[in-house]
């Protein structure tokens, strides 16, 4: 699937931010922070990762709708992309 470069850049930026969140959670563990604080940060990282997945699938759906023949030739018929979306939902 041919994703636009701005989508790839956005995904990378999101993933770097999530990586920073995960490192922060590890530091919180090392510092002996409260459980509720850890859960809050884990929940935020989880939501950010889910949104990143939805951004990826959204770009894929746009590609498949705009280029159905090319998407199918790449192995991404619209029903396959729909399954990926539902896996995230």
SVG drawing of the C-alpha trace seen along z (x, -y; Angstrom):
<svg xmlns="http://www.w3.org/2000/svg" viewBox="-15 -16 29 26">
<polyline fill="none" stroke="black" stroke-width="0.4" points="0.0,0.0 1.4,-3.4 0.9,-5.7 1.5,-9.4 4.8,-10.7 3.0,-13.1 1.0,-10.1 4.2,-8.1 5.8,-11.2 2.8,-11.7 2.8,-8.0 6.5,-8.2 6.0,-11.3 3.1,-9.7 5.2,-6.6 8.2,-8.6 5.8,-10.4 4.3,-7.1 7.9,-5.8 8.6,-8.8 5.4,-8.1 6.5,-4.5 9.9,-5.6 8.2,-8.0 6.1,-5.2 9.2,-3.2 10.8,-6.1 7.6,-6.4 8.0,-2.7 11.6,-3.3 10.5,-6.3 7.9,-4.3 5.0,-6.4 1.4,-5.7 -0.5,-3.0 -3.3,-5.4 -0.7,-7.7 0.8,-4.7 -2.6,-3.5 -3.4,-7.0 -0.2,-7.2 -0.6,-3.6 -4.2,-4.5 -3.0,-7.6 -0.3,-5.7 -2.8,-3.0 -5.2,-5.6 -2.4,-7.2 -1.3,-3.9 -4.9,-3.1 -5.3,-6.5 -2.0,-5.8 -3.5,-2.6 -6.7,-4.3 -4.7,-6.9 -2.8,-4.2 -6.0,-2.3 -7.8,-5.5 -5.0,-6.4 -5.2,-2.8 -9.0,-3.1 -8.5,-6.4 -6.0,-4.7 -8.2,-1.7 -11.2,-3.8 -9.2,-6.1 -7.2,-3.3 -9.3,-0.1 -7.5,1.8 -4.0,0.9 -5.0,1.6 -6.3,5.1 -3.1,5.8 -1.1,4.8 -3.0,7.3 -5.3,4.8 -8.8,5.2 -11.3,3.0 -12.7,5.9 -9.2,6.7 -8.7,3.1 -12.2,3.2 -11.0,6.2 -8.0,4.3 -10.2,1.4 -12.4,3.8 -9.4,5.3 -8.7,1.9 -12.3,1.1"/>
</svg>
